[in-house]
């Protein structure tokens, strides 16, 4: 048995949407386990500030700002990684967006923005980084791709977030389809479906955590280390034999209510 099933020593990771929220939680967890972490986000100042913060404890966090809402943006980020690293061990497709509007008023712009970033970009960024992920991968040490979905892809949220529901449920099935193909290259694809974590994307949990907690079987909202722990499990040796699965990290909302 491996000395430390959860160590990420010597591994290189890229976390999209890594400047805040769930992406930042995951990046911090990876750094604590010894990984070299690149974070990307649309806003350079935020990305730079988070990288500086996460490096303060002695780890390595590098800012690579990039808008990946287009295929061209995905290719540009992959090219930048390609210039810096001979291979990539872990890719976390976390960057995302949400949009809420009543059914009769839901706009095409809200549909396209969310589907492009939440569903199209994870596919095309992984495609663009395929060679880098495969370059250092082996049966004994597979590369990892982790999709950040949502429990809204598993069960309905009462809010009218039509494109968000569609994108996250689609991402869960895309995870399975990509896992089936990429396993032959020793690239393991999995997903995480977060529940209520305090973030810009989940303002209810951020601003009304006590009220939200009453609807959670575990009677609390998620903590940073809950998210980091799930991602570390999937990214490390501990998760090597988990393929195509999307794990709900939600205190029981999706599957225990």
C-alpha positions as CSV (number, residue, x, y, z in Angstrom):
1,X,0.0,0.0,0.0
2,X,1.2,3.5,-0.8
3,X,2.8,5.4,2.1
4,X,0.4,8.3,1.7
5,X,-2.7,7.6,-0.4
6,X,-3.6,11.3,-0.4
7,X,-0.2,12.9,-1.2
8,X,0.1,15.1,-4.3
9,X,3.8,15.6,-3.9
10,X,5.5,16.1,-7.3
11,X,2.2,16.6,-9.2
12,X,1.2,19.6,-11.2
13,X,-2.4,20.8,-11.3
14,X,-4.5,23.4,-13.2
15,X,-7.7,24.7,-11.5
16,X,-10.0,26.8,-13.6
17,X,-12.0,29.4,-11.8
18,X,-9.4,29.1,-9.1
19,X,-9.4,32.6,-7.8
20,X,-12.4,32.2,-5.5
21,X,-15.1,29.9,-4.1
22,X,-14.9,26.2,-4.8
23,X,-11.9,26.5,-7.1
24,X,-9.9,28.3,-4.4
25,X,-10.9,25.7,-1.8
26,X,-9.6,22.9,-4.1
27,X,-6.4,24.8,-5.1
28,X,-5.6,25.4,-1.4
29,X,-6.1,21.7,-0.6
30,X,-3.9,20.6,-3.4
31,X,-1.1,22.9,-2.3
32,X,-1.3,21.6,1.2
33,X,-0.8,18.1,-0.2
34,X,2.3,19.2,-2.0
35,X,1.1,19.9,-5.6
36,X,2.3,22.7,-7.8
37,X,-0.9,24.5,-8.7
38,X,-1.8,26.8,-11.6
39,X,-5.0,28.8,-11.2
40,X,-6.9,30.5,-13.9
41,X,-9.8,33.0,-13.9
42,X,-11.2,35.7,-16.1
43,X,-10.1,38.6,-13.9
44,X,-6.2,39.0,-13.8
45,X,-6.1,41.0,-10.5
46,X,-8.2,38.5,-8.6
47,X,-6.2,35.6,-10.0
48,X,-2.9,37.2,-9.1
49,X,-4.1,38.1,-5.6
50,X,-5.3,34.5,-4.9
51,X,-2.1,33.0,-6.2
52,X,0.0,35.3,-3.9
53,X,-2.2,34.4,-1.0
54,X,-2.1,30.6,-1.5
55,X,1.7,30.8,-2.0
56,X,2.3,32.6,1.2
57,X,2.5,29.4,3.3
58,X,5.4,28.1,1.3
59,X,3.5,26.3,-1.5
60,X,3.5,27.0,-5.2
61,X,0.5,28.7,-6.8
62,X,0.9,30.4,-10.1
63,X,-1.6,32.8,-11.7
64,X,-2.6,32.2,-15.4
65,X,-5.5,34.6,-16.1
66,X,-7.6,33.5,-19.1
67,X,-11.2,33.8,-20.2
68,X,-12.1,30.2,-21.3
69,X,-15.7,30.9,-22.3
70,X,-14.7,30.3,-25.9
71,X,-12.8,27.5,-27.6
72,X,-10.1,30.0,-28.6
73,X,-9.7,30.8,-24.9
74,X,-9.4,27.2,-24.0
75,X,-6.7,26.7,-26.6
76,X,-4.9,29.8,-25.4
77,X,-4.8,28.5,-21.8
78,X,-3.6,25.1,-22.9
79,X,-0.9,26.7,-25.0
80,X,0.3,28.7,-22.0
81,X,0.5,25.6,-19.8
82,X,2.3,23.9,-22.7
83,X,5.0,26.5,-22.6
84,X,5.5,26.1,-18.9
85,X,5.2,22.3,-18.2
86,X,6.2,19.1,-20.1
87,X,3.0,17.4,-18.7
88,X,0.0,18.0,-16.6
89,X,-1.1,15.6,-13.8
90,X,-4.4,17.1,-12.7
91,X,-7.0,19.3,-14.4
92,X,-10.0,20.7,-12.5
93,X,-12.7,22.1,-14.7
94,X,-14.4,24.4,-12.2
95,X,-15.0,27.7,-14.0
96,X,-18.8,28.2,-14.3
97,X,-21.7,30.6,-14.4
98,X,-25.3,30.7,-13.4
99,X,-28.4,32.6,-14.7
100,X,-31.9,32.8,-13.2
101,X,-35.0,34.1,-14.9
102,X,-38.7,33.2,-15.2
103,X,-39.5,30.7,-17.9
104,X,-41.3,33.2,-20.2
105,X,-38.5,35.7,-19.8
106,X,-35.4,33.5,-19.9
107,X,-33.0,35.0,-22.5
108,X,-30.9,33.4,-25.1
109,X,-27.9,35.2,-23.7
110,X,-28.4,33.5,-20.3
111,X,-28.7,30.2,-22.1
112,X,-25.6,30.6,-24.2
113,X,-23.3,32.1,-21.5
114,X,-24.0,29.2,-19.1
115,X,-23.9,26.4,-21.5
116,X,-20.7,27.6,-23.1
117,X,-18.8,28.0,-19.9
118,X,-20.3,25.1,-17.9
119,X,-20.5,22.5,-20.5
120,X,-18.6,23.3,-23.7
121,X,-15.5,24.7,-22.1
122,X,-14.7,21.7,-19.9
123,X,-14.8,19.5,-23.0
124,X,-12.6,21.7,-25.2
125,X,-10.1,22.6,-22.5
126,X,-9.6,18.9,-21.8
127,X,-9.3,18.3,-25.5
128,X,-6.7,21.0,-25.8
129,X,-4.8,19.6,-22.8
130,X,-5.2,15.9,-23.8
131,X,-1.6,15.5,-25.0
132,X,-0.2,17.1,-21.9
133,X,-2.3,15.0,-19.6
134,X,-1.3,11.8,-21.4
135,X,2.4,12.7,-21.5
136,X,3.0,11.9,-17.9
137,X,0.3,9.4,-17.3
138,X,0.6,5.6,-16.7
139,X,-1.4,2.8,-15.3
140,X,0.4,3.2,-12.0
141,X,0.0,7.0,-11.9
142,X,-2.9,8.1,-14.1
143,X,-3.6,11.7,-14.9
144,X,-6.8,13.1,-13.5
145,X,-9.6,15.3,-14.8
146,X,-12.2,16.5,-12.3
147,X,-15.4,18.1,-13.4
148,X,-17.1,20.4,-11.0
149,X,-20.8,19.8,-11.6
150,X,-23.6,20.5,-9.0
151,X,-26.3,18.8,-7.1
152,X,-28.6,20.8,-9.5
153,X,-27.6,18.2,-12.1
154,X,-28.9,15.4,-9.9
155,X,-32.1,16.9,-8.5
156,X,-34.2,20.0,-9.1
157,X,-33.6,23.3,-7.5
158,X,-36.8,25.3,-7.0
159,X,-35.1,28.4,-8.6
160,X,-35.7,28.9,-12.3
161,X,-32.1,28.3,-13.5
162,X,-32.9,26.5,-16.7
163,X,-29.5,26.6,-18.4
164,X,-27.7,25.9,-15.2
165,X,-29.7,22.7,-14.6
166,X,-29.2,21.6,-18.2
167,X,-25.4,22.3,-18.1
168,X,-24.7,20.5,-14.9
169,X,-26.8,17.4,-15.6
170,X,-25.1,17.4,-19.0
171,X,-21.7,17.7,-17.4
172,X,-22.3,14.6,-15.3
173,X,-23.1,12.5,-18.3
174,X,-20.2,14.1,-20.3
175,X,-17.9,13.0,-17.4
176,X,-19.0,9.4,-18.0
177,X,-18.6,9.6,-21.8
178,X,-15.1,11.2,-21.5
179,X,-14.0,8.8,-18.8
180,X,-14.8,5.9,-21.2
181,X,-12.6,7.3,-23.9
182,X,-9.7,8.7,-21.9
183,X,-9.1,5.7,-19.7
184,X,-7.2,4.1,-22.5
185,X,-4.7,6.9,-22.2
186,X,-4.4,6.5,-18.4
187,X,-6.5,9.6,-17.8
188,X,-9.2,9.2,-15.1
189,X,-12.2,11.5,-15.5
190,X,-14.5,12.0,-12.5
191,X,-16.8,14.7,-11.1
192,X,-17.9,16.4,-7.9
193,X,-21.4,17.7,-7.4
194,X,-21.2,20.4,-4.7
195,X,-24.2,21.3,-2.6
196,X,-24.3,24.5,-0.4
197,X,-20.9,26.1,-0.1
198,X,-20.5,29.8,0.7
199,X,-19.4,31.4,-2.6
200,X,-20.2,34.1,-5.1
201,X,-22.0,31.3,-7.1
202,X,-24.1,30.3,-4.1
203,X,-25.1,33.6,-2.4
204,X,-27.8,31.9,-0.3
205,X,-25.2,29.7,1.4
206,X,-22.8,32.7,1.7
207,X,-25.3,35.2,3.1
208,X,-27.9,33.0,4.8
209,X,-25.9,30.0,5.9
210,X,-27.8,29.3,9.0
211,X,-31.1,29.2,7.2
212,X,-29.8,27.0,4.4
213,X,-28.3,24.6,6.9
214,X,-31.8,23.8,8.2
215,X,-32.5,22.2,4.9
216,X,-29.4,20.0,4.9
217,X,-29.5,16.5,6.5
218,X,-26.1,17.2,8.1
219,X,-27.5,20.6,9.5
220,X,-24.7,22.7,8.2
221,X,-23.4,24.1,4.9
222,X,-20.1,22.9,3.4
223,X,-16.7,23.9,4.7
224,X,-13.6,24.5,2.7
225,X,-12.0,21.3,3.8
226,X,-15.1,19.3,2.8
227,X,-14.6,20.3,-0.8
228,X,-10.8,20.1,-0.6
229,X,-11.0,16.6,0.8
230,X,-13.2,15.3,-2.0
231,X,-11.0,16.8,-4.6
232,X,-7.8,15.5,-3.0
233,X,-9.3,12.0,-2.8
234,X,-10.1,12.0,-6.6
235,X,-6.8,13.6,-7.6
236,X,-4.5,11.4,-5.5
237,X,-3.6,7.7,-5.5
238,X,-6.6,7.1,-3.3
239,X,-9.0,7.8,-6.2
240,X,-7.2,6.0,-9.0
241,X,-9.9,3.3,-9.4
242,X,-12.8,5.7,-9.3
243,X,-13.7,6.3,-13.0
244,X,-16.6,8.2,-14.5
245,X,-18.3,8.7,-11.1
246,X,-19.6,12.1,-9.9
247,X,-19.6,12.4,-6.1
248,X,-22.2,14.5,-4.4
249,X,-20.6,16.6,-1.7
250,X,-23.7,18.2,-0.2
251,X,-24.4,17.0,3.3
252,X,-27.0,14.6,2.0
253,X,-29.4,17.0,0.1
254,X,-29.4,15.2,-3.2
255,X,-29.4,11.6,-2.1
256,X,-30.6,11.5,1.6
257,X,-33.7,13.6,1.6
